Every structure is written in structure tokens, then in C-alpha cells.
């Protein structure tokens, strides 16, 4: 198949990377995939472009702005240009990622045998139904675990987000050097959290739990991986005020080998609040590397981590409950290893890119056959 993949964003945050992960997995199955992403403001690096290039995806530039938010005149111009492109190039399907590129693609699609229009829904499906464009959509892939509405104007299929597990594991390699960089002994228990340091991510809960465990004399270390505009007030200052400098490490924002090896070096990972990427990519990557998880009960975390099997879901968001859960992990490494192996198996089954791509293509073939019977 010949597929056009659109993203109305120039940043690599949110659904952009999960969408491109799936695009790369589909291309690896032997299909043609061309990508169009949003235009970055003058003087800013285009993160979506970097993410597409890192995956070796072919890019099409037909002069679209593809803003994340709706702008009437620019969107109309984008729709006209995309309509001309669809008339010139024969695509089997247009795969859209965000609300605005889907709206533009729906307006642009035309013709007796128009390309199948597909939406990747990284938001609640009820919102997708509510904001659906007047022009018909053929298929929506829902990435959040939820029951679809009884009546929807399009076919809905459930799909897990794709993850290039083999690439991730190869990048992790020998992760002993990551512990040396963090100045953490090989036998020390190491927790990790990967998150943007923002006020709503509940870091205060973690710091209070860590302070309680330190006071009780529990030996462990914690790596807070990431950065953010609020990192001073959300992370660095509280750690200093609580006297946790000897326990907490701040390796900053990591990519590639540095990121994968540091994640693999963890004994357990912590995930408090989902961010702009509702698929919780960092959590799934840790699972793929055999790292068990401690998560809150906030959706969709309990659907990713099976309580008592691949990690623990801590129902109460209190420092005491989290301190108890963290202490239990430190004190039972045998059970932790079992959970880590189960997490790796679960990630391979649900998120491994070739398997997800096969499910995606099977559903797309079924809908295309029903929409355009031969």
C-alpha cells in the first residue's frame, strides 16, 4: 500500500513519536509511507522532522502549515494544497494523527475511489466522535483502553501503541556504564522516574516518600530523568530542602544510547501522572527492558501495569503508601526479578512494533475491502 501519514504538529511531544513509531513499523512491513508534519516557527528546530529522520521515514513537502490548533484561513489553504496532492499521487490511505490534520485531510479527500481516511486516536474516543468533521471518516484506531460509544460515525478498532523493542534493547547494551555516570554502586537499589518536571506531575508525593524512607534508614538511590520549565521549583529546590542530595540524581534529558542504558540500569521505575503522551511511552519502554513498575491508579496506568504481575498499582496517593510500596520493592528483589521478566514478556506481546503493525494493516485491509469492494 501507498500511505500518506500526517501530523499537525512540529514538536515531538504528545502523540507525534508514537504515531511515527507505527509509521516506521508499517514501512518495515514493505509498504510505502510518506510523512507530512507541521511547520516550525522561524528559528525553532522542527522536532517532528528530527523524529521522522531518526526513523528513516520519507518526507513530503507540499507547503502545508499543519498547525496543531485550528486557523480558518491557513487550514483552508492546507486543504486545497492537500487536495491537489491527492489528485496527483495515488494513495491507498491517509493516516492522520491529531484533530486538526484529520479535519484538513477530511476536507481535502475527494474522488470516486478516494483514499481511505484513518484517524489515530490518542485521546478519549468520545472526544473524537464529538469533534469528527462533517466529511466521513472510514476507520479510527483507539489507543486508550475504553469502551467505544454505541453509535459512532466510523469503524473503531482498538490498537496498542508500537514500540521498537529490538532497537531499544540494542541501544541499552551494557548498561553498567550508566550506573557509573550516576555514581550509583552496582549492587545499590536504583529507582528511576522519567517525566517532564512540571507542577501537575506530583513530584512532591515522590520527594516526601523518599524523605520518609531515608529517615527510616532504607538504602536506595533515585534517578529523576528529564527536565522542564519548572524543574527548579518542582525538583531541585525540594530535594535540597529535604536533604535528599545524597539519594537523588538528576541526569537531565537523555536520548538514544544514554537514555536506553540508564533506563535499563534501573531496578524499578516510577510513573505518577501521564503527561502529553497518553500512551506513556517511557513506562512501556521500561517494561520492554525488563524493569518492573510502581504506578498510581490514574488512567491508563492500571491498564498498562498489571498489579502484582508486572509491577504494583499504588491506589493511595499519599507519601506513606508510596514509601511502603517502594520499601517492599527494595526488600524483595527475587519477586522484583519475576515482575521484570513478566513486564518484558507483556511488552513484547502487546507493543512490539512488527506485531502492532500487522494488526494495524489487517484492520486497514478489512475496512478498505468493505469500503471499496472490487
VOPAGU-2260 file (C-alpha; in pm, 1 decimal, decimal comma):
REM VOPAGU-2260
SITE   aa  ch    i         X         Y         Z
SITE  UNK   A    0       0,0       0,0       0,0
SITE  UNK   A    1      94,1     360,9     -52,3
SITE  UNK   A    2      18,4     561,2     264,2
SITE  UNK   A    3      31,2     931,3     347,7
SITE  UNK   A    4      95,4     996,9     718,2
SITE  UNK   A    5       6,4    1341,3     857,6
SITE  UNK   A    6      85,1    1517,9    1187,1
SITE  UNK   A    7     -36,6    1869,3    1264,3
SITE  UNK   A    8     249,6    1947,8    1498,7
SITE  UNK   A    9     615,5    2040,7    1469,7
SITE  UNK   A   10     710,2    1928,7    1819,0
SITE  UNK   A   11     799,4    1569,3    1900,2
SITE  UNK   A   12     590,7    1562,4    2217,4
SITE  UNK   A   13     248,0    1409,4    2268,8
SITE  UNK   A   14     127,9    1159,5    2004,6
SITE  UNK   A   15     392,9    1258,3    1747,1
SITE  UNK   A   16     653,0     993,3    1832,1
SITE  UNK   A   17     401,4     710,9    1895,3
SITE  UNK   A   18     246,1     789,6    1557,4
SITE  UNK   A   19     584,6     785,0    1382,7
SITE  UNK   A   20     678,5     460,9    1560,9
SITE  UNK   A   21     377,1     299,6    1397,1
SITE  UNK   A   22     458,3     459,6    1060,9
SITE  UNK   A   23     811,3     315,2    1072,0
SITE  UNK   A   24     677,6     -28,1    1169,3
SITE  UNK   A   25     431,8     -23,8     877,0
SITE  UNK   A   26     707,7      79,6     636,4
SITE  UNK   A   27     921,7    -207,9     766,6
SITE  UNK   A   28     641,1    -440,6     652,6
SITE  UNK   A   29     716,4    -334,9     294,6
SITE  UNK   A   30     464,5     -55,3     245,8
SITE  UNK   A   31     531,0     294,8     116,2
SITE  UNK   A   32     491,6     558,6     388,5
SITE  UNK   A   33     527,9     932,4     328,5
SITE  UNK   A   34     508,0    1180,6     614,1
SITE  UNK   A   35     387,0    1540,7     631,8
SITE  UNK   A   36     431,5    1728,6     959,1
SITE  UNK   A   37     370,1    2079,6    1089,4
SITE  UNK   A   38     589,6    2377,3    1005,8
SITE  UNK   A   39     810,6    2502,7    1289,2
SITE  UNK   A   40     820,7    2873,4    1379,3
SITE  UNK   A   41    1113,4    3068,1    1242,6
SITE  UNK   A   42    1432,0    2994,8    1436,7
SITE  UNK   A   43    1300,0    2680,4    1606,8
SITE  UNK   A   44    1418,6    2325,4    1541,2
SITE  UNK   A   45    1147,7    2104,3    1398,7
SITE  UNK   A   46    1123,9    1816,0    1645,0
SITE  UNK   A   47     878,5    1621,9    1428,6
SITE  UNK   A   48    1125,1    1644,8    1139,2
SITE  UNK   A   49    1404,6    1513,5    1361,7
SITE  UNK   A   50    1185,9    1227,1    1483,0
SITE  UNK   A   51    1088,3    1132,2    1125,7
SITE  UNK   A   52    1451,2    1144,6    1010,6
SITE  UNK   A   53    1562,6     928,5    1303,3
SITE  UNK   A   54    1320,0     661,3    1183,3
SITE  UNK   A   55    1428,6     691,2     820,0
SITE  UNK   A   56    1083,9     799,4     701,3
SITE  UNK   A   57    1030,3     970,4     365,8
SITE  UNK   A   58     900,3    1326,0     398,2
SITE  UNK   A   59     669,6    1513,7     159,0
SITE  UNK   A   60     681,6    1894,0     149,3
SITE  UNK   A   61     386,2    2049,2     -32,1
SITE  UNK   A   62     390,2    2374,9     163,5
SITE  UNK   A   63     142,2    2286,6     437,3
SITE  UNK   A   64     143,9    2472,9     769,6
SITE  UNK   A   65     -40,9    2194,0     954,8
SITE  UNK   A   66     -93,0    2391,0    1273,2
SITE  UNK   A   67    -182,3    2199,6    1585,7
SITE  UNK   A   68    -469,8    2438,8    1652,6
SITE  UNK   A   69    -741,0    2547,1    1416,7
SITE  UNK   A   70    -675,5    2853,2    1197,4
SITE  UNK   A   71    -950,6    2903,6     942,5
SITE  UNK   A   72    -760,2    3060,3     651,5
SITE  UNK   A   73    -442,7    2851,6     687,5
SITE  UNK   A   74    -645,2    2532,0     725,0
SITE  UNK   A   75    -844,5    2608,5     409,2
SITE  UNK   A   76    -521,8    2671,3     219,4
SITE  UNK   A   77    -373,7    2346,2     354,3
SITE  UNK   A   78    -685,0    2155,8     247,0
SITE  UNK   A   79    -663,6    2295,6    -107,2
SITE  UNK   A   80    -295,5    2205,1    -139,3
SITE  UNK   A   81    -351,0    1860,2       3,9
SITE  UNK   A   82    -645,5    1805,1    -232,8
SITE  UNK   A   83    -419,0    1881,8    -529,1
SITE  UNK   A   84    -154,0    1644,7    -394,2
SITE  UNK   A   85    -407,3    1362,9    -352,6
SITE  UNK   A   86    -517,5    1418,1    -712,5
SITE  UNK   A   87    -157,5    1393,3    -833,6
SITE  UNK   A   88     -43,4    1097,9    -619,2
SITE  UNK   A   89    -246,9     780,4    -574,7
SITE  UNK   A   90    -260,1     690,5    -204,8
SITE  UNK   A   91    -443,0     391,4     -65,3
SITE  UNK   A   92    -497,8     564,2     269,5
SITE  UNK   A   93    -431,8     887,8     455,4
SITE  UNK   A   94    -338,4     828,2     818,3
SITE  UNK   A   95    -398,2    1129,0    1044,7
SITE  UNK   A   96    -266,8    1181,2    1397,0
SITE  UNK   A   97    -421,4    1490,2    1556,7
SITE  UNK   A   98    -754,9    1663,4    1537,4
SITE  UNK   A   99    -653,1    1941,8    1300,6
SITE  UNK   A  100    -464,5    1736,4    1042,2
SITE  UNK   A  101    -758,8    1496,5    1042,8
SITE  UNK   A  102   -1001,4    1783,2     981,4
SITE  UNK   A  103    -784,0    1914,4     696,0
SITE  UNK   A  104    -743,6    1568,3     538,1
SITE  UNK   A  105   -1117,1    1502,9     558,1
SITE  UNK   A  106   -1185,8    1827,3     373,9
SITE  UNK   A  107    -917,3    1753,7     114,4
SITE  UNK   A  108   -1027,0    1399,8      30,5
SITE  UNK   A  109   -1234,2    1364,7    -283,1
SITE  UNK   A  110   -1293,0    1134,4    -579,2
SITE  UNK   A  111   -1493,0     823,3    -659,3
SITE  UNK   A  112   -1222,0     599,0    -512,3
SITE  UNK   A  113   -1076,5     838,4    -261,4
SITE  UNK   A  114    -801,6     716,4     -28,6
SITE  UNK   A  115    -929,0     555,9     289,4
SITE  UNK   A  116    -926,3     811,8     571,5
SITE  UNK   A  117    -786,6     681,4     902,4
SITE  UNK   A  118    -753,7     858,3    1236,3
SITE  UNK   A  119    -511,1     752,9    1508,4
SITE  UNK   A  120    -697,0     843,3    1829,2
SITE  UNK   A  121    -461,7     917,2    2117,0
SITE  UNK   A  122    -740,6    1094,7    2305,0
SITE  UNK   A  123   -1066,5     957,2    2454,7
SITE  UNK   A  124   -1278,2     817,4    2175,4
SITE  UNK   A  125   -1580,4    1017,9    2291,3
SITE  UNK   A  126   -1386,7    1336,4    2211,9
SITE  UNK   A  127   -1301,0    1202,8    1866,4
SITE  UNK   A  128   -1668,8    1129,9    1797,7
SITE  UNK   A  129   -1773,7    1471,5    1927,5
SITE  UNK   A  130   -1522,2    1660,6    1712,2
SITE  UNK   A  131   -1547,8    1443,3    1399,7
SITE  UNK   A  132   -1554,1    1650,6    1078,1
SITE  UNK   A  133   -1864,4    1652,2     861,5
SITE  UNK   A  134   -1677,3    1467,8     588,6
SITE  UNK   A  135   -1683,5    1090,2     652,3
SITE  UNK   A  136   -1400,7     902,5     824,8
SITE  UNK   A  137   -1354,0     534,7     742,7
SITE  UNK   A  138   -1156,4     399,2    1039,1
SITE  UNK   A  139   -1039,1     514,3    1382,2
SITE  UNK   A  140    -776,3     331,9    1585,0
SITE  UNK   A  141    -832,2     385,3    1957,8
SITE  UNK   A  142    -512,7     367,1    2165,4
SITE  UNK   A  143    -672,8     424,0    2505,1
SITE  UNK   A  144    -839,6     126,6    2676,6
SITE  UNK   A  145   -1203,5     228,3    2683,3
SITE  UNK   A  146   -1543,6     113,2    2565,3
SITE  UNK   A  147   -1634,4     291,0    2240,1
SITE  UNK   A  148   -1968,9     472,2    2212,0
SITE  UNK   A  149   -2260,0     260,1    2098,6
SITE  UNK   A  150   -2311,8     485,0    1798,3
SITE  UNK   A  151   -2012,2     625,9    1613,0
SITE  UNK   A  152   -1994,0     759,7    1255,2
SITE  UNK   A  153   -1695,8     539,8    1172,4
SITE  UNK   A  154   -1539,2     197,8    1231,1
SITE  UNK   A  155   -1341,5     181,0    1558,6
SITE  UNK   A  156   -1061,7     -68,0    1625,8
SITE  UNK   A  157    -856,4     -97,5    1944,7
SITE  UNK   A  158    -477,9     -88,5    1893,0
SITE  UNK   A  159    -180,2     -83,2    2128,6
SITE  UNK   A  160      97,8     170,1    2058,0
SITE  UNK   A  161     401,2      38,6    1871,8
SITE  UNK   A  162     745,7      19,9    2026,5
SITE  UNK   A  163    1069,4     -76,7    1850,8
SITE  UNK   A  164    1179,6    -311,3    2126,7
SITE  UNK   A  165    1476,5    -466,5    1946,9
SITE  UNK   A  166    1620,9    -121,0    1872,0
SITE  UNK   A  167    1565,1     -10,6    2230,4
SITE  UNK   A  168    1734,7    -318,7    2372,6
SITE  UNK   A  169    2028,2    -280,8    2134,7
SITE  UNK   A  170    2073,3      81,7    2243,5
SITE  UNK   A  171    2061,1     -22,4    2610,4
SITE  UNK   A  172    2352,9    -259,6    2554,9
SITE  UNK   A  173    2581,9    -291,0    2855,9
SITE  UNK   A  174    2416,0     -52,2    3098,5
SITE  UNK   A  175    2681,4     -77,1    3372,6
SITE  UNK   A  176    2836,3     247,2    3248,4
SITE  UNK   A  177    2509,6     427,8    3317,3
SITE  UNK   A  178    2539,7     348,0    3687,3
SITE  UNK   A  179    2896,0     473,2    3689,2
SITE  UNK   A  180    2779,2     800,8    3535,1
SITE  UNK   A  181    2512,0     831,6    3803,2
SITE  UNK   A  182    2766,5     741,8    4070,7
SITE  UNK   A  183    2549,9     453,1    4185,9
SITE  UNK   A  184    2713,3     130,7    4303,2
SITE  UNK   A  185    2639,7    -187,2    4102,1
SITE  UNK   A  186    2459,1    -350,8    4394,4
SITE  UNK   A  187    2267,1     -39,8    4511,4
SITE  UNK   A  188    1891,0     -37,1    4457,2
SITE  UNK   A  189    1808,6     221,4    4191,3
SITE  UNK   A  190    1462,6     366,0    4129,5
SITE  UNK   A  191    1400,5     589,3    3829,5
SITE  UNK   A  192    1134,6     826,6    3705,5
SITE  UNK   A  193    1114,3     963,3    3350,3
SITE  UNK   A  194     893,9    1271,4    3333,1
SITE  UNK   A  195     887,0    1638,0    3245,6
SITE  UNK   A  196     931,6    1834,3    3564,5
SITE  UNK   A  197     600,1    2016,6    3574,9
SITE  UNK   A  198     379,9    2115,8    3866,2
SITE  UNK   A  199      96,5    1875,4    3784,6
SITE  UNK   A  200     319,9    1564,8    3773,0
SITE  UNK   A  201     302,2    1512,8    4153,8
SITE  UNK   A  202     675,3    1512,6    4222,6
SITE  UNK   A  203     603,7    1638,2    4575,3
SITE  UNK   A  204     448,1    1299,3    4654,2
SITE  UNK   A  205     767,1    1124,3    4549,0
SITE  UNK   A  206    1002,5    1355,0    4739,8
SITE  UNK   A  207     804,8    1314,5    5062,3
SITE  UNK   A  208     805,7     935,9    5024,0
SITE  UNK   A  209    1181,0     937,7    4957,6
SITE  UNK   A  210    1240,5    1157,6    5264,1
SITE  UNK   A  211    1038,0     916,4    5478,1
SITE  UNK   A  212    1238,9     616,7    5356,1
SITE  UNK   A  213    1569,0     794,4    5409,9
SITE  UNK   A  214    1465,3     877,2    5766,1
SITE  UNK   A  215    1386,0     509,5    5822,3
SITE  UNK   A  216    1735,4     414,9    5702,2
SITE  UNK   A  217    1642,5     233,2    5380,1
SITE  UNK   A  218    1934,0     220,0    5134,3
SITE  UNK   A  219    1847,4     314,2    4774,1
SITE  UNK   A  220    1901,8     576,9    4504,6
SITE  UNK   A  221    1662,1     756,4    4270,1
SITE  UNK   A  222    1734,7     893,8    3921,1
SITE  UNK   A  223    1495,5    1169,6    3807,8
SITE  UNK   A  224    1537,1    1166,6    3428,1
SITE  UNK   A  225    1410,3    1467,7    3238,1
SITE  UNK   A  226    1381,4    1841,8    3257,5
SITE  UNK   A  227    1116,0    2110,5    3243,2
SITE  UNK   A  228    1048,6    2480,8    3279,5
SITE  UNK   A  229     958,3    2423,6    3644,5
SITE  UNK   A  230    1244,8    2189,8    3731,7
SITE  UNK   A  231    1392,0    2425,2    3992,2
SITE  UNK   A  232    1074,9    2462,9    4197,9
SITE  UNK   A  233     935,9    2114,2    4128,0
SITE  UNK   A  234    1254,3    1912,4    4177,7
SITE  UNK   A  235    1586,7    2073,6    4262,5
SITE  UNK   A  236    1471,3    2301,6    4544,2
SITE  UNK   A  237    1255,2    2041,2    4725,7
SITE  UNK   A  238    1537,3    1786,0    4709,1
SITE  UNK   A  239    1775,2    2035,6    4869,2
SITE  UNK   A  240    1524,0    2145,9    5131,6
SITE  UNK   A  241    1455,2    1783,1    5231,5
SITE  UNK   A  242    1825,0    1697,3    5237,7
SITE  UNK   A  243    1797,8    1433,2    4965,8
SITE  UNK   A  244    2102,0    1532,5    4757,1
SITE  UNK   A  245    2281,5    1209,4    4850,5
SITE  UNK   A  246    1984,1     998,0    4737,7
SITE  UNK   A  247    1851,2    1171,4    4424,9
SITE  UNK   A  248    2037,6    1202,0    4094,3
SITE  UNK   A  249    1945,2    1442,3    3812,7
SITE  UNK   A  250    2096,2    1312,3    3486,0
SITE  UNK   A  251    1886,6    1559,8    3282,7
SITE  UNK   A  252    1717,6    1496,4    2949,0
SITE  UNK   A  253    1859,7    1185,5    2782,4
SITE  UNK   A  254    1828,3    1042,8    2432,4
SITE  UNK   A  255    1942,3     739,1    2238,2
SITE  UNK   A  256    2202,6     516,4    2399,7
SITE  UNK   A  257    2230,6     734,2    2710,7
SITE  UNK   A  258    1855,8     714,8    2767,8
SITE  UNK   A  259    1815,3     342,4    2696,0
SITE  UNK   A  260    2115,5     236,1    2904,5
SITE  UNK   A  261    2004,8     448,8    3200,8
SITE  UNK   A  262    1652,8     306,8    3183,2
SITE  UNK   A  263    1791,0     -49,1    3167,4
SITE  UNK   A  264    2011,3      21,5    3470,9
SITE  UNK   A  265    1706,9      75,7    3694,4
SITE  UNK   A  266    1584,0    -183,9    3940,3
SITE  UNK   A  267    1236,2     -32,5    3927,1
SITE  UNK   A  268    1064,2     260,7    3758,4
SITE  UNK   A  269     808,9     503,9    3898,4
SITE  UNK   A  270     527,0     663,5    3699,9
SITE  UNK   A  271     298,8     909,1    3876,7
SITE  UNK   A  272      91,4    1105,7    3625,3
SITE  UNK   A  273      54,0    1058,4    3247,9
SITE  UNK   A  274     183,5    1355,5    3050,3
SITE  UNK   A  275     123,2    1486,7    2699,1
SITE  UNK   A  276     181,9    1138,1    2557,1
SITE  UNK   A  277    -122,0     938,4    2673,0
SITE  UNK   A  278      43,5     611,1    2567,1
SITE  UNK   A  279     301,4     655,6    2848,1
SITE  UNK   A  280     592,3     567,8    2623,2
SITE  UNK   A  281     861,4     581,1    2893,5
SITE  UNK   A  282     665,9     336,2    3107,7
SITE  UNK   A  283     629,4      92,8    2818,0
SITE  UNK   A  284     997,4     127,5    2729,2
SITE  UNK   A  285    1098,9      39,3    3083,8
SITE  UNK   A  286     876,7    -268,7    3069,4
SITE  UNK   A  287    1039,2    -373,0    2742,0
SITE  UNK   A  288    1377,1    -356,1    2916,1
SITE  UNK   A  289    1255,6    -580,4    3197,5
SITE  UNK   A  290    1204,4    -307,3    3456,7
SITE  UNK   A  291     907,5    -355,0    3694,8
SITE  UNK   A  292     693,3     -51,5    3772,7
SITE  UNK   A  293     529,4     137,5    4056,6
SITE  UNK   A  294     239,5     348,2    3927,4
SITE  UNK   A  295     -59,5     540,9    4056,9
SITE  UNK   A  296    -414,0     433,5    3977,1
SITE  UNK   A  297    -460,5     715,5    3726,1
SITE  UNK   A  298    -584,4     600,0    3386,4
SITE  UNK   A  299    -447,4     445,6    3172,5
SITE  UNK   A  300    -167,8     324,1    3405,5
SITE  UNK   A  301    -357,1      25,7    3555,9
SITE  UNK   A  302    -426,5     -99,5    3203,3
SITE  UNK   A  303     -52,6     -98,3    3127,8
SITE  UNK   A  304      83,5    -234,0    3457,2
SITE  UNK   A  305     -83,0    -546,6    3592,5
SITE  UNK   A  306     -85,7    -516,3    3968,9
SITE  UNK   A  307     125,0    -786,8    4132,5
SITE  UNK   A  308     240,0    -928,9    3796,7
SITE  UNK   A  309     442,3    -665,4    3607,7
SITE  UNK   A  310     458,2    -416,2    3892,3
SITE  UNK   A  311     240,2    -253,6    4155,1
SITE  UNK   A  312     -51,0     -11,1    4126,9
SITE  UNK   A  313     -47,2     207,6    4438,2
SITE  UNK   A  314    -408,3     308,6    4495,7
SITE  UNK   A  315    -347,0     580,8    4753,7
SITE  UNK   A  316    -158,1     893,0    4651,2
SITE  UNK   A  317      -3,0     953,0    4992,0
SITE  UNK   A  318     365,0     962,9    5092,2
SITE  UNK   A  319     306,7     681,2    5342,1
SITE  UNK   A  320     150,9     448,1    5082,8
SITE  UNK   A  321     427,6     521,0    4834,5
SITE  UNK   A  322     701,6     477,5    5091,1
SITE  UNK   A  323     557,2     137,5    5183,5
SITE  UNK   A  324     538,5      29,9    4817,8
SITE  UNK   A  325     894,6     143,4    4746,1
SITE  UNK   A  326    1026,6     -28,3    5058,9
SITE  UNK   A  327     857,5    -353,9    4958,0
SITE  UNK   A  328    1038,3    -340,9    4622,5
SITE  UNK   A  329    1376,9    -279,5    4780,8
SITE  UNK   A  330    1330,0    -562,7    5029,6
SITE  UNK   A  331    1216,2    -833,1    4785,5
SITE  UNK   A  332    1447,6    -842,7    4484,0
SITE  UNK   A  333    1353,9   -1200,7    4392,9
SITE  UNK   A  334     992,5   -1101,8    4338,3
SITE  UNK   A  335    1111,9    -793,6    4156,2
SITE  UNK   A  336    1306,8   -1002,1    3905,2
SITE  UNK   A  337     996,1   -1212,6    3840,4
SITE  UNK   A  338     793,1    -898,4    3779,6
SITE  UNK   A  339    1060,0    -761,8    3547,4
SITE  UNK   A  340    1057,6   -1076,7    3334,6
SITE  UNK   A  341     677,4   -1065,1    3318,6
SITE  UNK   A  342     689,1    -697,2    3218,8
SITE  UNK   A  343     927,5    -774,7    2933,8
SITE  UNK   A  344     705,8   -1057,7    2809,8
SITE  UNK   A  345     395,6    -837,8    2830,4
SITE  UNK   A  346     564,2    -554,9    2640,0
SITE  UNK   A  347     680,2    -792,6    2367,6
SITE  UNK   A  348     329,9    -931,9    2323,7
SITE  UNK   A  349     141,2    -601,7    2329,0
SITE  UNK   A  350     377,5    -333,2    2197,6
SITE  UNK   A  351     640,9    -493,2    1974,9
SITE  UNK   A  352     630,8    -287,3    1654,7
SITE  UNK   A  353     607,1    -572,3    1397,4
SITE  UNK   A  354     309,8    -725,0    1581,7
SITE  UNK   A  355     130,3    -392,6    1619,2
SITE  UNK   A  356     191,2    -307,4    1252,3
SITE  UNK   A  357      46,2    -642,9    1147,1
SITE  UNK   A  358    -269,7    -574,4    1349,3
SITE  UNK   A  359    -294,3    -225,3    1203,8
SITE  UNK   A  360    -259,3    -348,5     845,6
SITE  UNK   A  361    -507,0    -631,6     893,9
SITE  UNK   A  362    -773,8    -390,8    1018,5
SITE  UNK   A  363    -696,7    -139,9     742,5
SITE  UNK   A  364    -725,0    -410,3     475,7
SITE  UNK   A  365   -1061,6    -521,9     614,9
SITE  UNK   A  366   -1205,4    -171,1     617,2
SITE  UNK   A  367   -1069,2     -87,7     272,1
SITE  UNK   A  368   -1220,6    -404,5     130,7
SITE  UNK   A  369   -1557,8    -318,8     281,7
SITE  UNK   A  370   -1543,6      46,0     174,5
SITE  UNK   A  371   -1421,6     -15,5    -180,5
SITE  UNK   A  372   -1527,9    -369,1    -281,2
SITE  UNK   A  373   -1372,9    -494,9    -602,1
